[in-house]
């Protein structure tokens, strides 16, 4: 989600500005509404309204009483309601997705993480522990043959350029998020140094 916002922040800002301009035009246009009266020249204001009240029939006049309506036939007692049928429990990811909004995003992220964990080869590291690597990027790295922190820690500039060219919309992340240093710390198991430099895992 953050990647989508980062990639399209200019379009989002532009859409918000256009929305404000449209709202301003709508509100300023509604303030210019004028009320005009059709009073004849020489006629007092409100005379036409008063005349309509005078011409109306008196409120005290009653219409002739109508014949009483026949009594309705008695209705039969309603049938008992059927017993409730238990509904099966939804899967957590499906339930979160059915909520919508943020719940859908959380449910999708949980599903992607569990899917990425199932697709990870035996002995491979969880590359999503690197800051800036989500489940989609981890799967893309796995497709490129990158499965461990040791591999990333051993990259030289040529390796970084070769992998970076194949990352598509994630290009530039390796250097920007400093994957090499992160991978070295994670590969060595120095969690304290990692968290001091990059934050909590």
C-alpha positions as CSV (number, residue, x, y, z in Angstrom):
1,X,0.0,0.0,0.0
2,X,2.8,2.4,0.9
3,X,4.6,1.5,-2.3
4,X,1.5,2.4,-4.3
5,X,1.2,5.8,-2.4
6,X,5.0,6.5,-2.9
7,X,4.7,5.8,-6.6
8,X,1.6,7.9,-7.1
9,X,1.8,10.7,-4.5
10,X,1.8,13.4,-7.2
11,X,-1.4,12.0,-8.8
12,X,-3.1,11.7,-5.3
13,X,-2.1,15.3,-4.5
14,X,-3.4,16.5,-7.9
15,X,-6.7,14.7,-7.4
16,X,-7.2,16.3,-3.9
17,X,-6.5,19.8,-5.4
18,X,-9.0,19.2,-8.2
19,X,-11.6,18.1,-5.6
20,X,-11.1,21.2,-3.6
21,X,-11.4,23.4,-6.7
22,X,-14.7,21.6,-7.8
23,X,-16.1,22.0,-4.2
24,X,-15.2,25.7,-4.2
25,X,-17.0,26.3,-7.5
26,X,-20.1,24.4,-6.3
27,X,-20.2,26.3,-3.0
28,X,-19.6,29.7,-4.5
29,X,-22.2,29.0,-7.3
30,X,-24.9,28.2,-4.7
31,X,-24.3,31.5,-2.9
32,X,-25.2,33.5,-6.0
33,X,-28.8,32.3,-6.0
34,X,-31.3,35.1,-6.2
35,X,-35.0,35.1,-5.1
36,X,-37.3,37.1,-7.4
37,X,-40.9,38.0,-6.7
38,X,-43.7,38.3,-9.3
39,X,-45.6,41.1,-7.5
40,X,-47.6,43.3,-9.9
41,X,-46.7,47.0,-9.9
42,X,-48.6,48.8,-7.2
43,X,-49.5,45.6,-5.4
44,X,-48.4,45.3,-1.8
45,X,-45.9,42.6,-1.0
46,X,-47.6,39.5,0.4
47,X,-51.1,40.5,-1.0
48,X,-51.2,37.5,-3.3
49,X,-50.4,35.1,-0.4
50,X,-53.0,36.7,1.8
51,X,-55.7,36.5,-0.9
52,X,-54.9,32.7,-1.2
53,X,-55.7,32.3,2.5
54,X,-58.9,34.2,2.2
55,X,-60.1,32.1,-0.8
56,X,-59.3,28.8,1.0
57,X,-62.3,26.9,2.5
58,X,-62.8,27.3,6.2
59,X,-61.1,24.7,8.3
60,X,-64.2,24.2,10.4
61,X,-66.2,22.9,7.4
62,X,-66.4,19.1,7.6
63,X,-67.0,16.6,4.9
64,X,-70.0,14.4,5.4
65,X,-69.3,11.3,7.5
66,X,-68.4,8.3,5.5
67,X,-70.0,4.9,6.2
68,X,-68.1,2.9,8.7
69,X,-65.7,0.4,7.2
70,X,-66.5,-3.3,7.7
71,X,-64.4,-5.1,10.3
72,X,-61.5,-7.1,8.8
73,X,-61.6,-10.8,9.0
74,X,-59.4,-12.3,11.7
75,X,-55.9,-13.3,10.4
76,X,-54.6,-16.8,11.1
77,X,-51.7,-17.1,13.6
78,X,-48.3,-17.0,11.9
79,X,-46.4,-20.2,11.3
80,X,-43.4,-20.8,13.6
81,X,-40.1,-19.7,12.3
82,X,-37.7,-22.4,11.0
83,X,-34.7,-23.3,13.2
84,X,-31.6,-21.2,12.5
85,X,-29.0,-22.9,10.3
86,X,-25.4,-22.5,11.7
87,X,-23.1,-20.8,9.3
88,X,-19.5,-22.0,8.8
89,X,-16.7,-19.8,10.1
90,X,-14.9,-17.8,7.6
91,X,-11.2,-18.0,7.2
92,X,-9.4,-15.0,8.9
93,X,-8.0,-13.6,5.7
94,X,-11.5,-13.8,4.0
95,X,-13.2,-12.3,7.0
96,X,-10.7,-9.4,7.1
97,X,-11.1,-8.9,3.3
98,X,-14.9,-8.8,3.7
99,X,-14.7,-5.9,6.2
100,X,-13.2,-3.7,3.5
101,X,-10.9,-0.7,3.7
102,X,-8.0,-1.3,6.1
103,X,-9.3,-4.7,7.1
104,X,-9.0,-5.8,3.5
105,X,-5.4,-4.5,3.3
106,X,-4.5,-6.4,6.5
107,X,-6.2,-9.6,5.3
108,X,-4.3,-9.3,2.0
109,X,-1.0,-8.7,3.7
110,X,-1.5,-11.7,6.0
111,X,-2.5,-13.9,3.1
112,X,0.6,-12.8,1.1
113,X,3.0,-13.4,4.0
114,X,1.7,-16.9,4.6
115,X,1.8,-17.6,0.9
116,X,5.4,-16.3,0.7
117,X,6.3,-18.5,3.6
118,X,4.8,-21.6,2.0
119,X,6.6,-20.9,-1.3
120,X,10.0,-20.3,0.4
121,X,12.4,-23.2,-0.4
122,X,13.9,-25.3,2.4
123,X,16.7,-23.5,4.2
124,X,15.9,-20.1,2.6
125,X,15.9,-17.0,4.8
126,X,12.8,-14.9,5.3
127,X,13.8,-11.9,3.0
128,X,10.9,-9.9,4.2
129,X,12.9,-9.2,7.4
130,X,14.9,-6.8,5.3
131,X,13.5,-3.3,5.6
132,X,11.9,-2.3,2.3
133,X,11.2,-6.0,1.2
134,X,7.6,-7.1,1.2
135,X,6.1,-10.4,0.2
136,X,5.9,-9.5,-3.5
137,X,9.5,-8.3,-3.7
138,X,10.7,-11.4,-1.7
139,X,8.9,-13.7,-4.3
140,X,10.5,-11.7,-7.1
141,X,14.0,-12.1,-5.5
142,X,13.3,-15.8,-5.1
143,X,12.5,-16.1,-8.8
144,X,15.9,-14.5,-9.5
145,X,17.6,-17.1,-7.3
146,X,18.1,-14.9,-4.3
147,X,17.1,-16.9,-1.2
148,X,19.5,-16.0,1.7
149,X,21.0,-13.1,3.6
150,X,24.4,-14.5,2.9
151,X,23.9,-14.1,-0.9
152,X,22.8,-10.5,-0.5
153,X,25.7,-9.8,1.9
154,X,28.2,-11.0,-0.6
155,X,27.0,-8.8,-3.5
156,X,29.4,-6.4,-5.2
157,X,28.5,-3.4,-7.3
158,X,28.1,-5.5,-10.5
159,X,25.7,-7.9,-8.7
160,X,23.7,-5.0,-7.3
161,X,23.3,-3.5,-10.8
162,X,22.4,-6.9,-12.4
163,X,19.7,-7.6,-9.8
164,X,18.5,-4.0,-9.6
165,X,17.9,-4.0,-13.4
166,X,15.5,-7.0,-13.0
167,X,13.4,-5.5,-10.1
168,X,11.1,-3.4,-12.3
169,X,9.1,-1.0,-10.2
170,X,11.3,-1.8,-7.2
171,X,14.5,-0.7,-8.9
172,X,16.8,1.4,-6.7
173,X,15.6,-0.3,-3.4
174,X,18.9,-2.2,-2.9
175,X,21.0,0.9,-2.4
176,X,18.3,3.1,-1.0
177,X,17.4,0.7,1.8
178,X,21.0,-0.5,2.3
179,X,20.2,-4.2,1.8
180,X,23.9,-5.2,1.9
181,X,24.5,-3.9,5.4
182,X,21.1,-5.3,6.6
183,X,21.8,-8.7,5.2
184,X,25.3,-8.8,6.8
185,X,23.8,-8.1,10.2
186,X,20.9,-10.5,9.8
187,X,23.2,-13.2,8.5
188,X,25.6,-12.8,11.5
189,X,22.6,-13.0,13.9
190,X,23.6,-9.6,15.5
191,X,20.0,-8.5,16.2
192,X,21.0,-5.8,18.6
193,X,23.3,-4.1,16.1
194,X,20.6,-4.5,13.4
195,X,17.9,-2.9,15.6
196,X,20.2,-0.1,16.6
197,X,20.9,0.7,13.0
198,X,17.6,-0.1,11.2
199,X,14.9,-0.3,14.0
200,X,12.9,-3.1,15.4
201,X,12.5,-6.3,13.4
